């Protein structure tokens, strides 16, 4: 191993610490503050480990899912977090995130930078069973937070149940079981007044 390779890896490790300062619209379940992207990524890794048995695909590579969910939001260090229900912010999200991916993954030695870039692209394209499951739990986690905080960000942004159903269909693509649970949660949120009909 060369000293230069190690220095590139350490520089990247230091750079991605910035993910702890990218805050999301999601409140922590105790409502004390907004969740940051690093916390979100850790939580998704735990969801991948715990909920993978509910995937539609029987032979899901869980480690591959964990890798994707740990790196998929790194681009938000440069691009910022885009709220899923923000139509305007989502218009240029792909371009902002691609530019961030170019910068961040090029900091690493070529082999590792290429590997992480491929994982990020796989997550974005949602063509593999692992990417579909990673995307599903990425949608499910903030939905759980919203439910547990009585619709905090849904209410703040005037989100309707129709929009929540539309934007979370990716869950069904990966897990009918998780989709049934989410479907019940959304309906319950409407009944309880956490979410507009």
C-alpha positions in Angstrom: 0.0 0.0 0.0 1.3 3.4 -1.0 1.4 6.4 1.3 -0.4 8.4 -1.4 -3.3 5.9 -1.4 -3.7 6.0 2.4 -3.6 9.9 2.2 -6.4 9.9 -0.4 -8.5 7.5 1.8 -8.0 9.6 4.9 -8.8 12.8 3.0 -12.1 11.2 1.9 -12.9 10.0 5.4 -12.3 13.5 6.7 -14.5 15.0 3.9 -17.5 12.7 4.5 -17.6 13.8 8.2 -19.4 16.8 6.7 -22.5 14.5 6.2 -23.1 15.0 9.9 -23.9 18.7 9.2 -26.4 18.0 6.4 -29.8 18.2 8.1 -33.0 16.7 6.7 -36.6 17.7 7.0 -37.2 14.7 9.2 -37.4 15.2 13.0 -35.9 12.7 15.3 -38.6 10.6 16.9 -38.2 12.4 20.2 -38.7 15.7 18.3 -35.6 17.3 19.8 -34.1 18.3 16.5 -33.9 17.5 12.8 -32.1 14.3 11.7 -28.8 14.6 9.9 -27.8 12.6 6.8 -25.2 10.5 8.7 -27.8 9.4 11.2 -30.2 8.6 8.4 -27.6 6.5 6.6 -26.9 4.5 9.9 -30.6 4.0 10.5 -31.0 2.7 6.9 -28.2 0.2 7.4 -30.0 -1.1 10.4 -33.3 -1.4 8.5 -31.5 -3.3 5.7 -30.1 -5.8 8.2 -33.4 -6.2 10.1 -36.0 -6.0 7.4 -34.3 -7.8 4.4 -36.2 -10.9 5.1 -39.3 -9.1 3.9 -37.9 -8.4 0.4 -39.7 -9.7 -2.6 -36.4 -11.2 -3.7 -35.4 -14.3 -1.7 -31.7 -14.1 -2.4 -31.0 -10.4 -1.5 -27.4 -9.5 -0.9 -27.8 -7.6 2.3 -24.2 -6.4 2.5 -24.6 -4.9 -0.9 -27.7 -3.1 0.3 -25.9 -1.8 3.4 -23.1 -0.5 1.3 -25.5 1.4 -1.0 -27.5 3.0 1.9 -24.3 4.1 3.6 -23.0 5.9 0.5 -26.1 7.0 -1.3 -26.4 10.4 0.5 -22.7 11.3 0.5 -23.4 13.5 -2.5 -25.6 15.7 -0.3 -22.4 17.1 1.2 -22.3 19.3 -1.9 -25.9 19.0 -3.3 -27.8 19.4 0.0 -30.8 17.4 1.1 -33.7 17.6 -1.3 -37.1 17.0 0.4 -38.9 14.2 -1.4 -42.1 16.3 -1.6 -40.3 19.5 -2.9 -41.3 19.5 -6.6 -39.1 22.5 -7.5 -36.0 21.2 -5.6 -36.3 17.9 -7.3 -36.1 19.5 -10.8 -32.3 19.9 -10.7 -31.5 17.3 -8.1 -30.0 14.8 -10.5 -27.6 17.4 -12.0 -26.5 18.7 -8.5 -25.9 15.2 -7.2 -24.0 14.0 -10.3 -21.6 16.9 -10.0 -21.2 16.1 -6.3 -20.5 12.5 -7.1 -17.8 13.6 -9.6 -16.0 15.6 -7.0 -16.4 13.3 -4.0 -15.6 9.9 -5.5 -12.6 11.3 -7.4 -11.0 12.0 -4.1 -10.4 8.3 -3.5 -7.9 6.0 -5.2 -9.4 5.2 -8.6 -10.5 1.6 -7.8 -12.4 2.6 -4.7 -13.8 5.8 -6.2 -15.1 3.8 -9.1 -16.6 1.2 -6.8 -18.5 3.8 -4.7 -19.6 5.7 -7.8 -21.0 2.5 -9.2 -22.9 1.8 -5.9 -24.3 5.3 -5.9 -25.4 5.0 -9.6 -27.0 1.5 -8.9 -29.0 3.0 -6.0 -30.2 5.9 -8.3 -31.2 3.6 -11.2 -33.1 1.1 -9.0 -32.6 -1.7 -11.5 -31.3 -4.4 -9.2 -33.2 -6.1 -6.4 -30.7 -4.7 -3.9 -31.1 -1.1 -5.2 -34.9 -1.5 -5.2 -34.8 -2.6 -1.5 -32.3 0.2 -0.6 -34.7 2.7 -2.2 -37.6 1.2 -0.4 -36.1 1.5 3.1 -34.9 5.0 2.2 -38.5 6.0 1.7 -39.9 4.0 4.6 -37.6 5.4 7.3 -38.7 9.1 7.1 -42.3 7.9 6.7 -42.0 6.1 10.1 -40.4 9.2 11.6 -43.3 11.3 10.3 -45.9 9.0 11.7 -44.1 8.8 15.1 -43.9 12.7 15.2 -47.6 13.1 14.3 -46.9 14.2 10.8 -44.3 16.9 11.7 -42.8 17.5 8.2 -46.0 16.5 6.4 -47.9 19.2 8.2 -45.1 21.8 7.9 -45.1 21.4 4.1 -48.8 20.7 3.5 -48.2 17.2 2.1 -51.3 15.2 1.2 -51.8 11.4 1.5 -52.1 11.2 -2.3 -48.6 12.6 -2.6 -47.3 10.2 0.1 -48.8 7.2 -1.7 -47.3 8.4 -5.1 -43.8 9.1 -3.8 -43.6 5.8 -1.8 -44.6 3.3 -4.5 -41.0 2.2 -4.7 -41.5 0.4 -1.5 -44.0 -1.9 -3.2 -41.5 -2.7 -5.9 -39.1 -4.2 -3.3 -41.4 -5.6 -0.7 -45.2 -6.3 -0.7 -45.0 -7.0 3.0 -43.4 -3.6 3.8 -45.8 -1.9 1.4 -48.8 -3.4 3.2 -47.4 -2.0 6.5 -46.8 1.4 5.0 -50.2 1.5 3.4 -51.8 0.9 6.8 -49.6 3.5 8.3 -50.5 6.2 5.8 -54.2 5.4 6.2 -53.8 5.6 10.0 -52.0 8.9 9.7 -55.0 10.4 7.7 -57.4 9.1 10.3 -55.4 10.6 13.2 -55.0 13.9 11.4 -51.2 13.6 10.9 -51.7 13.8 7.2 -54.1 15.6 4.9 -56.4 13.3 2.9 
